[in-house]
């Protein structure tokens, strides 16, 4: 595991979920963050970000994975490119967007797609 990947993983595990929700809401938007988390109401993300509520374990895991991948990709590209990566059709995911694949708990596939993106430069 590359040093930046290890660091991104450690940060995703140690960071408070409210801070992760706030960060993802800022960089990806509330709607996209809700899609990743698997919730219909995007206002739920705002409640998580404020600390008012906590996500269910499955949503928590998806948010942490998105946070980890965002930081992994941001080490190699701009935040705008990373956001585009999350919403764009991805050939490594049968042309689905990584955000949708994360909402379906396809974390291993999304992680592999992120590594491929970094390796392609």
DSSP file (Angstrom, degrees, kcal/mol; ACC not computed):
  #  RESIDUE AA STRUCTURE BP1 BP2  ACC     N-H-->O    O-->H-N    N-H-->O    O-->H-N    TCO  KAPPA ALPHA  PHI   PSI    X-CA   Y-CA   Z-CA
    1    1 A X              0   0    0      0, 0.0     5,-0.0     0, 0.0     2,-0.0   0.000 360.0 360.0 360.0 130.9    0.0    0.0    0.0
    2    2 A X     >  -     0   0    0      1,-0.1     4,-2.4     4,-0.0     5,-0.2  -0.304 360.0-114.6 -66.5 153.7    1.4    3.4   -1.0
    3    3 A X  H  > S+     0   0    0      1,-0.2     4,-2.5     2,-0.2     5,-0.2   0.897 116.5  50.0 -58.2 -43.7    2.0    5.9    1.8
    4    4 A X  H  > S+     0   0    0      1,-0.2     4,-2.3     2,-0.2    -1,-0.2   0.848 110.4  51.0 -67.1 -31.7   -0.7    8.3    0.6
    5    5 A X  H  > S+     0   0    0      2,-0.2     4,-2.2    -3,-0.2    -2,-0.2   0.901 111.0  48.2 -68.5 -41.1   -3.2    5.4    0.4
    6    6 A X  H  X S+     0   0    0     -4,-2.4     4,-2.6     2,-0.2    -2,-0.2   0.919 112.5  48.7 -64.0 -44.0   -2.4    4.3    4.0
    7    7 A X  H  X S+     0   0    0     -4,-2.5     4,-2.6     2,-0.2     5,-0.2   0.922 110.6  50.6 -62.1 -45.1   -2.7    7.9    5.2
    8    8 A X  H  X S+     0   0    0     -4,-2.3     4,-2.1     1,-0.2    -1,-0.2   0.898 111.6  48.8 -60.6 -40.7   -6.1    8.3    3.5
    9    9 A X  H  X S+     0   0    0     -4,-2.2     4,-1.7     2,-0.2    -2,-0.2   0.940 111.3  48.7 -64.4 -47.4   -7.3    5.1    5.1
   10   10 A X  H  X S+     0   0    0     -4,-2.6     4,-2.0     1,-0.2    -2,-0.2   0.903 111.7  49.7 -60.5 -42.0   -6.1    6.1    8.5
   11   11 A X  H  X S+     0   0    0     -4,-2.6     4,-2.1     1,-0.2    -1,-0.2   0.901 108.5  53.0 -64.2 -40.9   -7.8    9.6    8.2
   12   12 A X  H  < S+     0   0    0     -4,-2.1    -1,-0.2     1,-0.2    -2,-0.2   0.832 113.5  43.5 -64.4 -31.8  -11.1    8.0    7.0
   13   13 A X  H  < S+     0   0    0     -4,-1.7    -1,-0.2    -5,-0.1    -2,-0.2   0.804 118.9  41.5 -82.9 -30.1  -11.1    5.7   10.1
   14   14 A X  H  < S+     0   0    0     -4,-2.0    -2,-0.2    -5,-0.2     2,-0.2   0.705  92.0  95.2 -92.0 -22.0  -10.1    8.4   12.7
   15   15 A X  S  < S-     0   0    0     -4,-2.1     5,-0.0    -5,-0.2     2,-0.0  -0.478  83.9-106.1 -76.9 139.4  -12.1   11.4   11.5
   16   16 A X     >  -     0   0    0     -2,-0.2     4,-2.0     1,-0.1     3,-0.4  -0.343  25.2-125.3 -60.4 141.4  -15.5   12.0   13.1
   17   17 A X  H  > S+     0   0    0      1,-0.2     4,-2.8     2,-0.2     5,-0.2   0.826 110.6  58.4 -62.5 -31.3  -18.4   11.1   10.8
   18   18 A X  H  > S+     0   0    0      2,-0.2     4,-2.2     1,-0.2    -1,-0.2   0.901 107.4  47.3 -64.2 -38.5  -19.8   14.6   11.2
   19   19 A X  H  > S+     0   0    0     -3,-0.4     4,-2.5     2,-0.2    -2,-0.2   0.876 112.0  50.2 -69.0 -37.3  -16.6   16.0    9.8
   20   20 A X  H  X S+     0   0    0     -4,-2.0     4,-2.8     2,-0.2     5,-0.3   0.936 111.5  47.8 -64.9 -46.5  -16.6   13.5    7.0
   21   21 A X  H  X S+     0   0    0     -4,-2.8     4,-2.4     1,-0.2    -2,-0.2   0.908 112.9  49.3 -61.3 -41.7  -20.2   14.4    6.1
   22   22 A X  H  X S+     0   0    0     -4,-2.2     4,-1.9    -5,-0.2    -2,-0.2   0.931 112.6  47.3 -62.6 -46.3  -19.4   18.1    6.2
   23   23 A X  H  X S+     0   0    0     -4,-2.5     4,-2.6     2,-0.2     5,-0.3   0.950 114.3  45.4 -61.1 -51.0  -16.3   17.7    4.0
   24   24 A X  H  X>S+     0   0    0     -4,-2.8     4,-2.8     1,-0.2     5,-1.0   0.876 110.6  54.7 -63.5 -37.1  -18.1   15.5    1.4
   25   25 A X  H  X5S+     0   0    0     -4,-2.4     4,-0.6    -5,-0.3    -1,-0.2   0.890 112.5  44.5 -61.0 -39.1  -21.1   17.9    1.4
   26   26 A X  H  <5S+     0   0    0     -4,-1.9    -2,-0.2    -5,-0.2    -1,-0.2   0.913 123.4  32.2 -72.4 -43.7  -18.7   20.8    0.7
   27   27 A X  H  <5S+     0   0    0     -4,-2.6    -2,-0.2    -5,-0.1    -3,-0.2   0.803 134.7  23.7 -90.0 -29.3  -16.6   19.1   -2.0
   28   28 A X  H  <5S-     0   0    0     -4,-2.8     4,-0.4    -5,-0.3    -3,-0.2   0.636 109.0-113.4-107.9 -19.7  -19.2   16.8   -3.7
   29   29 A X     X< -     0   0    0     -5,-1.0     4,-2.0    -4,-0.6     5,-0.2  -0.029  26.7 -87.4  96.5 154.5  -22.4   18.5   -2.8
   30   30 A X  H  > S+     0   0    0     -5,-0.2     4,-2.2     1,-0.2     5,-0.1   0.893 123.3  50.7 -65.6 -42.2  -25.2   17.4   -0.6
   31   31 A X  H  > S+     0   0    0      2,-0.2     4,-2.1     1,-0.2    -1,-0.2   0.931 112.3  45.3 -64.4 -47.1  -27.1   15.5   -3.3
   32   32 A X  H  > S+     0   0    0     -4,-0.4     4,-2.4     1,-0.2    -1,-0.2   0.881 112.2  52.2 -65.8 -38.1  -24.1   13.5   -4.4
   33   33 A X  H  X S+     0   0    0     -4,-2.0     4,-2.4     1,-0.2    -1,-0.2   0.897 108.7  51.1 -63.8 -40.0  -23.2   12.7   -0.8
   34   34 A X  H  X>S+     0   0    0     -4,-2.2     5,-2.4     2,-0.2     4,-1.3   0.895 108.9  51.4 -63.5 -40.2  -26.7   11.5   -0.1
   35   35 A X  H ><5S+     0   0    0     -4,-2.1     3,-0.6     2,-0.2    -2,-0.2   0.951 110.9  47.6 -60.9 -49.2  -26.5    9.2   -3.2
   36   36 A X  H 3<5S+     0   0    0     -4,-2.4    -2,-0.2     1,-0.2    -1,-0.2   0.912 112.7  49.0 -57.8 -44.1  -23.3    7.7   -2.0
   37   37 A X  H 3<5S-     0   0    0     -4,-2.4    -1,-0.2    -5,-0.2    -2,-0.2   0.694 112.8-120.3 -71.7 -18.5  -24.7    7.2    1.5
   38   38 A X  T <<5 +     0   0    0     -4,-1.3     2,-0.4    -3,-0.6    -3,-0.2   0.805  66.8 132.3  83.3  30.4  -27.8    5.6    0.1
   39   39 A X      < -     0   0    0     -5,-2.4    -1,-0.3    -6,-0.1    -2,-0.1  -0.911  50.5-149.0-117.0 146.2  -30.3    8.0    1.6
   40   40 A X  S    S+     0   0    0     -2,-0.4     2,-0.7     1,-0.1    -1,-0.1   0.846  82.1  67.1 -79.7 -35.3  -33.2    9.6   -0.3
   41   41 A X    >   -     0   0    0      1,-0.2     3,-1.6    -7,-0.1     4,-0.4  -0.783  63.4-161.7 -95.4 113.6  -33.3   12.9    1.6
   42   42 A X  T >> S+     0   0    0     -2,-0.7     3,-0.9     1,-0.3     4,-0.9   0.730  87.6  71.1 -66.7 -20.0  -30.3   15.1    1.0
   43   43 A X  H 3> S+     0   0    0      1,-0.2     4,-1.8     2,-0.2    -1,-0.3   0.741  84.2  70.9 -66.1 -21.4  -31.1   17.1    4.2
   44   44 A X  H <> S+     0   0    0     -3,-1.6     4,-2.1     1,-0.2    -1,-0.2   0.883  93.0  55.9 -59.7 -38.1  -30.1   14.0    6.1
   45   45 A X  H <> S+     0   0    0     -3,-0.9     4,-2.8    -4,-0.4    -1,-0.2   0.901 104.5  52.2 -62.0 -41.3  -26.5   14.8    5.1
   46   46 A X  H  X S+     0   0    0     -4,-0.9     4,-1.9     1,-0.2     6,-0.3   0.886 108.1  51.4 -62.9 -38.3  -26.8   18.2    6.6
   47   47 A X  H  X>S+     0   0    0     -4,-1.8     6,-1.5     2,-0.2     5,-1.3   0.878 111.7  47.2 -67.4 -36.5  -28.0   16.7    9.9
   48   48 A X  H ><5S+     0   0    0     -4,-2.1     3,-1.0     4,-0.2    -2,-0.2   0.931 111.1  51.6 -66.2 -45.0  -25.0   14.3    9.9
   49   49 A X  H 3<5S+     0   0    0     -4,-2.8    -2,-0.2     1,-0.3    -1,-0.2   0.836 110.6  48.1 -62.8 -33.6  -22.7   17.2    9.2
   50   50 A X  H 3<5S-     0   0    0     -4,-1.9    -1,-0.3    -5,-0.2    -2,-0.2   0.600 113.0-118.4 -82.1 -10.8  -24.0   19.3   12.0
   51   51 A X  T <<5S+     0   0    0     -3,-1.0    -3,-0.2    -4,-0.6    -2,-0.1   0.483  81.3 122.8  85.6   2.4  -23.8   16.3   14.4
   52   52 A X  S   <S+     0   0    0     -5,-1.3     2,-0.3    -6,-0.3    -4,-0.2   0.894  81.8   8.7 -63.2 -41.2  -27.6   16.4   15.0
   53   53 A X  S    S-     0   0    0     -6,-1.5     2,-0.4    -9,-0.2    -2,-0.3  -0.884  70.9-134.0-133.1 164.3  -27.8   12.7   13.8
   54   54 A X        -     0   0    0     -2,-0.3     3,-0.1    -3,-0.1    -6,-0.1  -0.941  28.8-112.4-118.2 145.4  -25.5    9.9   13.0
   55   55 A X        -     0   0    0     -2,-0.4   -38,-0.0     1,-0.1   -10,-0.0  -0.327  35.9 -97.5 -72.0 157.6  -25.8    7.7    9.9
   56   56 A X     >  -     0   0    0      1,-0.1     4,-2.7     4,-0.0     3,-0.3  -0.316  46.7 -98.0 -63.4 159.2  -26.6    4.0   10.1
   57   57 A X  H  > S+     0   0    0      1,-0.2     4,-2.5     2,-0.2     5,-0.2   0.848 123.2  52.0 -53.2 -40.1  -23.5    1.8    9.9
   58   58 A X  H  > S+     0   0    0      2,-0.2     4,-1.9     1,-0.2    -1,-0.2   0.924 113.1  44.1 -65.3 -42.7  -23.9    1.1    6.2
   59   59 A X  H  > S+     0   0    0     -3,-0.3     4,-2.6     2,-0.2    -2,-0.2   0.893 111.6  54.6 -67.0 -39.4  -24.1    4.8    5.4
   60   60 A X  H  X S+     0   0    0     -4,-2.7     4,-2.5     1,-0.2    -2,-0.2   0.934 108.7  48.5 -57.0 -47.6  -21.2    5.5    7.7
   61   61 A X  H  X S+     0   0    0     -4,-2.5     4,-2.1     1,-0.2    -1,-0.2   0.891 111.3  49.8 -62.7 -40.4  -19.1    2.9    5.9
   62   62 A X  H  X S+     0   0    0     -4,-1.9     4,-2.5     2,-0.2    -1,-0.2   0.918 111.3  48.7 -65.6 -42.7  -20.0    4.4    2.5
   63   63 A X  H  X S+     0   0    0     -4,-2.6     4,-2.5     1,-0.2    -2,-0.2   0.914 111.3  49.7 -63.8 -42.6  -19.1    7.9    3.6
   64   64 A X  H  X S+     0   0    0     -4,-2.5     4,-2.5     2,-0.2    -1,-0.2   0.892 111.4  49.3 -63.8 -38.5  -15.8    6.8    5.0
   65   65 A X  H  X S+     0   0    0     -4,-2.1     4,-2.7     2,-0.2     5,-0.2   0.917 111.3  48.6 -66.9 -42.8  -14.9    5.0    1.8
   66   66 A X  H  X S+     0   0    0     -4,-2.5     4,-2.7     2,-0.2    -2,-0.2   0.904 112.0  50.0 -62.4 -40.7  -15.9    8.0   -0.3
   67   67 A X  H  X S+     0   0    0     -4,-2.5     4,-2.2     2,-0.2    -2,-0.2   0.923 111.7  48.1 -61.9 -46.0  -13.7   10.2    2.0
   68   68 A X  H  X S+     0   0    0     -4,-2.5     4,-2.3     1,-0.2    -2,-0.2   0.941 114.3  45.2 -61.2 -48.4  -10.8    7.9    1.7
   69   69 A X  H  X S+     0   0    0     -4,-2.7     4,-2.8     2,-0.2     5,-0.3   0.899 109.3  55.8 -65.3 -40.6  -11.0    7.7   -2.1
   70   70 A X  H  X S+     0   0    0     -4,-2.7     4,-2.7    -5,-0.2    -1,-0.2   0.946 111.9  43.0 -56.1 -48.2  -11.5   11.4   -2.4
   71   71 A X  H  X S+     0   0    0     -4,-2.2     4,-1.1     2,-0.2    -1,-0.2   0.868 111.8  54.4 -68.0 -35.9   -8.2   12.0   -0.5
   72   72 A X  H  < S+     0   0    0     -4,-2.3     3,-0.3    -5,-0.2    -1,-0.2   0.933 115.4  39.2 -60.7 -46.2   -6.5    9.2   -2.4
   73   73 A X  H >X S+     0   0    0     -4,-2.8     3,-2.0     1,-0.2     4,-1.3   0.851 108.5  61.5 -74.2 -34.9   -7.4   10.8   -5.7
   74   74 A X  H 3< S+     0   0    0     -4,-2.7    -1,-0.2     1,-0.3    -2,-0.2   0.743  91.3  68.1 -66.3 -21.3   -6.8   14.4   -4.6
   75   75 A X  T 3< S+     0   0    0     -4,-1.1    -1,-0.3    -3,-0.3    -2,-0.2   0.680 115.2  28.4 -67.0 -15.2   -3.2   13.5   -3.9
   76   76 A X  T <4 S+     0   0    0     -3,-2.0     2,-0.3    -4,-0.2    -2,-0.2   0.521 127.5  23.1-121.4 -11.9   -2.9   13.2   -7.7
   77   77 A X  S  < S-     0   0    0     -4,-1.3    -1,-0.1     1,-0.0     2,-0.1  -0.902  83.9 -80.9-149.9 174.3   -5.6   15.6   -9.1
   78   78 A X     >  -     0   0    0     -2,-0.3     4,-2.3     1,-0.1     5,-0.2  -0.375  41.6-111.4 -78.4 158.5   -7.7   18.7   -8.4
   79   79 A X  H  > S+     0   0    0      1,-0.2     4,-2.5     2,-0.2     5,-0.2   0.857 118.7  55.4 -57.0 -35.3  -10.9   18.6   -6.3
   80   80 A X  H  > S+     0   0    0      2,-0.2     4,-2.2     1,-0.2    -1,-0.2   0.909 108.3  47.1 -65.3 -41.1  -12.9   19.4   -9.5
   81   81 A X  H  > S+     0   0    0      2,-0.2     4,-2.1     1,-0.2    -2,-0.2   0.909 112.0  50.8 -65.4 -41.4  -11.4   16.4  -11.3
   82   82 A X  H  X S+     0   0    0     -4,-2.3     4,-1.9     2,-0.2    -2,-0.2   0.914 109.3  50.5 -63.7 -42.9  -12.0   14.1   -8.3
   83   83 A X  H  X S+     0   0    0     -4,-2.5     4,-1.4     1,-0.2    -1,-0.2   0.923 110.2  50.4 -60.4 -43.6  -15.7   15.3   -8.2
   84   84 A X  H  X S+     0   0    0     -4,-2.2     4,-2.0     1,-0.2    -1,-0.2   0.874 106.4  55.9 -61.3 -37.3  -16.0   14.6  -11.9
   85   85 A X  H  < S+     0   0    0     -4,-2.1    13,-0.7     1,-0.2    -1,-0.2   0.909 105.6  51.6 -61.5 -41.9  -14.6   11.1  -11.3
   86   86 A X  H  < S+     0   0    0     -4,-1.9    13,-2.5     1,-0.2    14,-0.3   0.829 119.3  34.6 -64.9 -32.4  -17.3   10.4   -8.7
   87   87 A X  H  < S+     0   0    0     -4,-1.4    -1,-0.2    11,-0.2    -2,-0.2   0.617 100.0  94.1-100.2 -13.8  -20.1   11.4  -11.1
   88   88 A X  S  < S-     0   0    0     -4,-2.0    10,-0.6    -5,-0.2     2,-0.1  -0.399  85.7 -94.4 -83.4 156.6  -18.8   10.2  -14.4
   89   89 A X  E     -A   97   0A   0      8,-0.2     2,-0.5    -2,-0.1     8,-0.2  -0.455  43.2-155.0 -62.1 134.6  -19.4    7.0  -16.2
   90   90 A X  E > > -A   96   0A   0      6,-1.2     3,-1.9     3,-0.2     5,-1.9  -0.962  17.4-153.9-124.4 120.3  -16.5    4.6  -15.4
   91   91 A X  G > 5S+     0   0    0     -2,-0.5     3,-0.9     1,-0.3    -1,-0.1   0.750  97.7  60.3 -63.5 -22.9  -15.4    1.7  -17.6
   92   92 A X  G 3 5S+     0   0    0      1,-0.2    -1,-0.3     2,-0.1    21,-0.1   0.576 107.0  47.6 -78.8  -8.4  -14.0   -0.2  -14.6
   93   93 A X  G X 5S-     0   0    0     -3,-1.9     3,-1.5     3,-0.2    -1,-0.2  -0.142 128.5 -90.6-122.8  36.2  -17.5   -0.2  -13.1
   94   94 A X  T < 5S-     0   0    0     -3,-0.9    -3,-0.2     1,-0.3    -2,-0.1   0.881  84.6 -58.6  54.6  40.3  -19.5   -1.3  -16.1
   95   95 A X  T 3 <S+     0   0    0     -5,-1.9    -1,-0.3     1,-0.2     2,-0.2   0.641 105.8 132.4  63.8  19.6  -20.0    2.4  -17.1
   96   96 A X  E <   -A   90   0A   0     -3,-1.5    -6,-1.2    -6,-0.6    -1,-0.2  -0.646  64.7-102.1 -90.3 157.0  -21.7    3.3  -13.8
   97   97 A X  E  >  -A   89   0A   0     -2,-0.2     4,-2.3    -8,-0.2     3,-0.4  -0.552  25.1-124.4 -74.3 142.0  -20.6    6.3  -11.8
   98   98 A X  H  > S+     0   0    0    -13,-0.7     4,-2.6   -10,-0.6     5,-0.2   0.855 111.2  59.6 -54.9 -35.8  -18.4    5.5   -8.8
   99   99 A X  H  > S+     0   0    0    -13,-2.5     4,-1.7     2,-0.2    -1,-0.2   0.915 108.1  44.4 -60.0 -42.3  -21.0    7.4   -6.6
  100  100 A X  H  > S+     0   0    0     -3,-0.4     4,-1.1   -14,-0.3    -2,-0.2   0.917 111.7  52.5 -68.0 -43.6  -23.7    4.9   -7.6
  101  101 A X  H  <>S+     0   0    0     -4,-2.3     5,-2.4     1,-0.2     3,-0.4   0.887 108.5  51.2 -60.9 -38.6  -21.4    1.9   -7.2
  102  102 A X  H ><5S+     0   0    0     -4,-2.6     3,-2.0     1,-0.2    -1,-0.2   0.900 105.1  55.8 -64.0 -39.6  -20.5    3.1   -3.7
  103  103 A X  H 3<5S+     0   0    0     -4,-1.7    -1,-0.2     1,-0.3    -2,-0.2   0.751 106.3  52.3 -64.3 -21.7  -24.3    3.4   -2.9
  104  104 A X  T 3<5S-     0   0    0     -4,-1.1    -1,-0.3    -3,-0.4    -2,-0.2   0.229 119.8-112.3 -95.8  11.7  -24.5   -0.3   -3.9
  105  105 A X  T < 5S+     0   0    0     -3,-2.0     2,-0.6     1,-0.2     3,-0.3   0.820  70.7 142.5  61.2  34.8  -21.7   -1.3   -1.6
  106  106 A X     >< +     0   0    0     -5,-2.4     4,-2.2     1,-0.2     5,-0.2  -0.370  15.0 146.3 -96.1  52.6  -19.3   -2.1   -4.4
  107  107 A X  H  >  +     0   0    0     -2,-0.6     4,-2.7     1,-0.2     5,-0.2   0.852  64.1  53.3 -64.8 -38.4  -16.4   -0.7   -2.5
  108  108 A X  H  > S+     0   0    0     -3,-0.3     4,-2.2     1,-0.2    -1,-0.2   0.923 111.6  46.7 -63.6 -41.9  -13.7   -3.2   -3.8
  109  109 A X  H  > S+     0   0    0      2,-0.2     4,-2.3     1,-0.2    -2,-0.2   0.904 113.4  48.3 -65.4 -41.4  -14.6   -2.4   -7.4
  110  110 A X  H  X S+     0   0    0     -4,-2.2     4,-2.4     2,-0.2    -2,-0.2   0.903 110.7  51.3 -67.2 -40.4  -14.6    1.4   -6.7
  111  111 A X  H  X S+     0   0    0     -4,-2.7     4,-2.3     2,-0.2    -1,-0.2   0.915 110.7  48.6 -61.3 -42.5  -11.3    1.2   -4.9
  112  112 A X  H  X S+     0   0    0     -4,-2.2     4,-2.2     1,-0.2    -2,-0.2   0.893 110.6  51.1 -64.5 -39.3   -9.9   -0.7   -7.9
  113  113 A X  H  X S+     0   0    0     -4,-2.3     4,-2.0     2,-0.2    -2,-0.2   0.881 109.5  50.7 -65.2 -38.1  -11.3    1.9  -10.3
  114  114 A X  H  X S+     0   0    0     -4,-2.4     4,-2.2     2,-0.2    -2,-0.2   0.917 110.0  49.3 -65.6 -43.4   -9.7    4.7   -8.2
  115  115 A X  H  X S+     0   0    0     -4,-2.3     4,-2.6     1,-0.2    -2,-0.2   0.906 110.6  50.9 -61.9 -40.6   -6.3    2.9   -8.3
  116  116 A X  H  X S+     0   0    0     -4,-2.2     4,-1.9     1,-0.2    -1,-0.2   0.890 108.7  51.8 -63.5 -39.2   -6.6    2.5  -12.1
  117  117 A X  H  X S+     0   0    0     -4,-2.0     4,-0.7     2,-0.2    -1,-0.2   0.913 111.8  45.9 -63.4 -43.5   -7.4    6.2  -12.4
  118  118 A X  H >< S+     0   0    0     -4,-2.2     3,-0.9     1,-0.2    -2,-0.2   0.921 113.0  49.8 -65.4 -44.6   -4.3    7.1  -10.4
  119  119 A X  H 3< S+     0   0    0     -4,-2.6    -1,-0.2     1,-0.3    -2,-0.2   0.820 104.9  57.7 -66.0 -30.8   -2.1    4.7  -12.3
  120  120 A X  H 3<        0   0    0     -4,-1.9    -1,-0.3    -5,-0.2    -2,-0.2   0.704 360.0 360.0 -72.6 -18.5   -3.3    6.0  -15.7
  121  121 A X    <<        0   0    0     -3,-0.9    -3,-0.1    -4,-0.7    -2,-0.1   0.471 360.0 360.0  77.3 360.0   -2.1    9.5  -14.6
